[in-house]
């Protein structure tokens, strides 16, 4: 009897494992979508001329903190350009070198660390994107979040303007919230 129950339990667990997406699969899908969002954000933001050393310089997409994207983001940007510029993904960037980034994804960080990030990117044309609930309130420019199982975003247009970044009106229309 015990053996029958054990086999039944194992069969149920196996069936459940194949019928429902795992948390890892859901997370991977979420970050595939978010990686595509990052690429599209870059397409709908205009950087000032002085943000690049020369006309054919690459757009530096930096990931600060833990990298939730893995190779997905490399695959999405491979061979693509933004405003005629190739895209280079930089990982493990230090706080003091953030000003070389054009688009900066900020992984989960403490609010004190976010204050340092804003300090080091302040006055530079770095589009900051993050996920923390308080990201926009801390000076971040675009916050990605889940709502009803879908990836949404809000924009801090005032912070982008201070950095001399021009966010397309098309992108602003798609945002869940736009703060000025």
C-alpha positions in Angstrom: 0.0 0.0 0.0 2.8 2.4 0.9 4.5 1.7 -2.4 1.3 2.5 -4.3 0.9 5.8 -2.5 4.6 6.7 -3.2 4.2 5.9 -6.9 1.0 7.9 -7.1 2.6 10.8 -5.4 5.6 10.7 -7.7 3.3 10.5 -10.8 1.3 13.5 -9.6 4.5 15.5 -8.9 5.9 14.6 -12.4 2.6 15.6 -14.1 2.5 18.9 -12.2 6.1 19.6 -13.1 5.3 19.3 -16.8 1.9 20.9 -16.8 2.7 24.2 -15.0 5.6 26.5 -15.9 8.3 26.5 -13.3 9.1 29.7 -11.4 12.5 29.6 -13.2 10.8 29.5 -16.6 8.4 32.3 -15.7 11.4 34.4 -14.5 13.3 33.7 -17.7 10.4 34.7 -19.8 9.9 37.9 -17.8 13.6 38.9 -18.3 13.4 38.0 -22.0 10.5 40.5 -22.3 12.4 43.1 -20.1 15.5 42.7 -22.3 13.4 43.5 -25.4 12.0 46.5 -23.5 15.6 47.8 -22.9 16.4 47.6 -26.5 13.2 49.3 -27.5 13.7 52.1 -24.9 17.1 52.8 -26.5 15.3 53.1 -29.9 12.9 55.7 -28.6 15.3 57.9 -26.7 17.6 60.5 -28.3 20.9 61.2 -26.6 22.7 64.5 -27.0 25.5 64.6 -29.5 28.1 65.0 -26.7 27.1 61.7 -25.1 29.2 59.8 -27.6 33.0 60.3 -28.2 32.5 60.1 -32.0 29.9 59.5 -34.7 30.4 55.7 -34.8 30.8 55.0 -31.1 28.7 52.2 -29.7 25.8 52.6 -27.4 26.9 51.2 -24.0 24.1 49.2 -22.3 25.3 48.5 -18.8 24.0 46.2 -16.1 24.7 47.3 -12.6 24.4 44.7 -9.8 23.1 41.2 -10.4 22.4 40.3 -14.0 18.9 38.8 -14.3 19.2 38.7 -18.1 22.0 36.2 -18.7 22.8 35.6 -22.4 19.3 36.7 -23.4 20.1 40.4 -23.7 23.2 39.6 -25.7 21.1 37.7 -28.2 18.5 40.4 -28.4 21.0 43.2 -29.3 23.4 41.1 -31.4 23.8 42.6 -34.8 21.3 45.4 -34.1 21.9 49.1 -34.0 20.3 52.1 -32.3 20.4 55.3 -34.3 23.1 53.7 -36.4 25.3 52.7 -33.4 26.1 49.1 -32.5 25.2 48.1 -29.0 27.7 46.7 -26.5 26.5 45.1 -23.2 28.7 45.8 -20.2 28.3 43.8 -17.0 29.8 44.3 -13.5 30.3 48.0 -13.9 31.5 50.0 -10.9 29.7 53.0 -9.5 32.5 55.3 -10.4 32.4 54.3 -14.1 28.7 54.6 -14.7 29.1 57.8 -16.7 30.4 55.8 -19.7 27.1 54.0 -19.9 24.3 55.3 -22.2 21.6 53.0 -20.9 22.0 51.6 -17.3 19.9 48.8 -16.0 20.0 48.9 -12.2 19.3 45.5 -10.5 18.0 45.3 -7.0 20.0 47.7 -4.8 19.6 49.4 -1.4 18.2 52.9 -1.4 21.6 54.3 -0.2 23.3 52.6 -3.2 20.7 54.1 -5.5 21.5 57.5 -4.1 25.2 56.9 -5.1 24.2 55.8 -8.6 22.1 58.9 -9.1 25.0 61.0 -7.8 27.5 59.4 -10.3 25.1 59.6 -13.3 23.7 63.0 -12.4 24.4 65.6 -15.1 25.3 62.9 -17.6 23.2 61.5 -20.5 22.6 58.1 -18.9 19.2 56.6 -19.3 18.6 54.7 -16.0 16.1 51.8 -15.9 15.3 49.7 -12.8 12.7 47.6 -11.1 12.5 48.7 -7.4 9.2 50.2 -6.2 11.1 53.4 -5.2 13.2 53.6 -8.3 11.4 56.6 -9.9 11.2 58.4 -6.5 15.0 58.0 -6.1 15.7 59.7 -9.4 15.6 56.8 -11.8 14.1 57.4 -15.3 12.2 54.3 -16.2 10.8 51.6 -13.9 9.8 48.2 -15.2 7.2 46.3 -13.2 4.7 43.4 -13.5 1.0 44.1 -13.5 -1.5 41.4 -14.2 1.2 39.1 -15.4 2.5 41.7 -18.0 5.6 43.9 -18.0 4.7 47.5 -17.8 6.7 50.7 -17.3 6.6 54.2 -15.9 8.7 57.1 -16.9 10.2 59.9 -14.9 10.3 62.4 -17.8 11.7 65.2 -15.5 14.8 63.2 -14.7 15.3 62.3 -18.4 15.0 66.0 -19.3 17.6 66.9 -16.7 20.0 64.5 -18.3 19.3 66.1 -21.7 17.6 62.9 -23.0 14.7 63.3 -25.3 12.1 60.6 -24.7 9.9 60.0 -27.7 6.2 60.9 -27.3 5.4 57.5 -28.6 7.2 55.9 -25.7 5.5 58.2 -23.2 2.1 57.2 -24.6 2.9 53.6 -23.9 4.0 54.2 -20.3 1.6 53.3 -17.5 2.5 56.5 -15.7 4.6 59.6 -16.7 6.0 61.8 -14.0 7.2 65.3 -14.7 
